[in-house]
Amino acid sequence: MDLPLTEFDPNFTALITPTPPALTEPLPERVVMCFFPEVVDDLVATHAGRRIGEFSREIGGHRIYRLVHDGIPVAVFHPGVGAPLAVQHLERAIAAGGRSFVACGGAGAIQPGLALGHVVVPDAAVRDEGTSYHYAPPARVIRVDPSLVDRAVATLVARGVPYTIGMTWTTDGVFRETPARVRARRDEGCVTVEMETAAFLAVAAFRDVRFVQYLYAGDDLSGEAWDHRGWTTADVRADLFQLAVETAAVI
């Protein structure tokens, strides 16, 4: 079947060019995209963060903060959930001067035995969403730069944090993660499911910027029934953000 998503156009010039968000000072080259709203809301108190701008209200109006880690300035913002929205924020951050990106977020566990809060470093993503196909030729899987995976893992090892390296399943259809599809992705080697990684990777490659991600095992889809596990309030979230900041400062 001939699908529009297979019609990749490598032309770097498009009719609409990403523009920087409104900023009061230049965006640091190192950026953390944090999917934990409570962490972002507390940055002023927890990390002496300073608000330096925001994205347009049309794409959520998310605030942009600047903090300093070991003398290195790092920008932080919530990118929004789902590949199309998250990529709009990523594109605008790149247009503003961002060059090294670390994302931190939660994901569904589809391999049995992944405890709530267990850290996963994706080394590849199955492209079961639409956004990545506008940035990279059609392919089933997109891979992370191995050197950046190594850098992310080195941060975890230095902190004594247990982790798993593995493939993630990126999908647009959060309400269509059927038992058969979960089994198929698990059999393919995926350990988690989420909604943005494949698109982030495709944009990073297309725009020639660095990107790596930390996920933690949140809700559990590995069994006969979905288990929420209270994943949105997991204690690991603040710690994972800190790991992302430390990694952003060195990539």
C-alpha positions, 0 to 999 in steps of 0.5 A: 500500500502506498502511504503518504508517510512513505513519501519522505522529502529530504529537502532541508527547506520547507515553507514554514521555518521554525522560529525561536520562542520568546526569550529574555536572554539566549537559550543555553546550548544544553537543554533538558526536556522534562516531562514531569510538570511538578519538577519544572514548576519547582525549579526556582526553589530546587535548582535556583532556576530562572525563567527566561521565556516561554513558548507561544500559547498556541502550543501550550505556553510552556515556560522555559527556565535556565539553571546552572550545573557545575558552572554549565548553563542548562535550559529546561522546559516541558515539551508536551506529550505526543510526538507532534507537539513535542517536536514543535518545542524541540524544533523551536529550541533548536532554532534558538540555539539548543545543540545538546538535548536530554529528555527525561520521562516515564514509559509503559513497561512491556517487559515483565519484571521492570519495577516501577521507577527502573531506569531505561536508556533507549538505544533504539525506537520502533517508529509507530508514530507519524512525525518521524517520517517527515524527518527521516526516510521510512524504516522500522527502527531508528537508533540512538548515537551509541556514544551518547548512550554510553555517556548517559550510562556513565552518569548512571554508573557514577551514581550507582543507579541500576538501569536497562539499555533497550529498544522502546516502542513509540506510538501515537495510539495510547488507547490502541496498545492492544494485547496483541500489539504489546506482545508483538513489540515485546517479541521484537525486543522493546522494553517500554512504550512511549509517544515521543522518542522516535520523533525526537531521534529523527529531528535530532539527526535531521537538524544535526543536534545531539539527543539522548533520553532517560525513561523510567518504567511507569505503568505496567502493560506486560500482563493480562491487564493494565496496571497504573502503579501510581506511576505519575507520582513515582519518587524517581522523577526528581532524581531522573531529572537531576541525572538528565541535567548532569548528562546534558552538562557533559554531552 
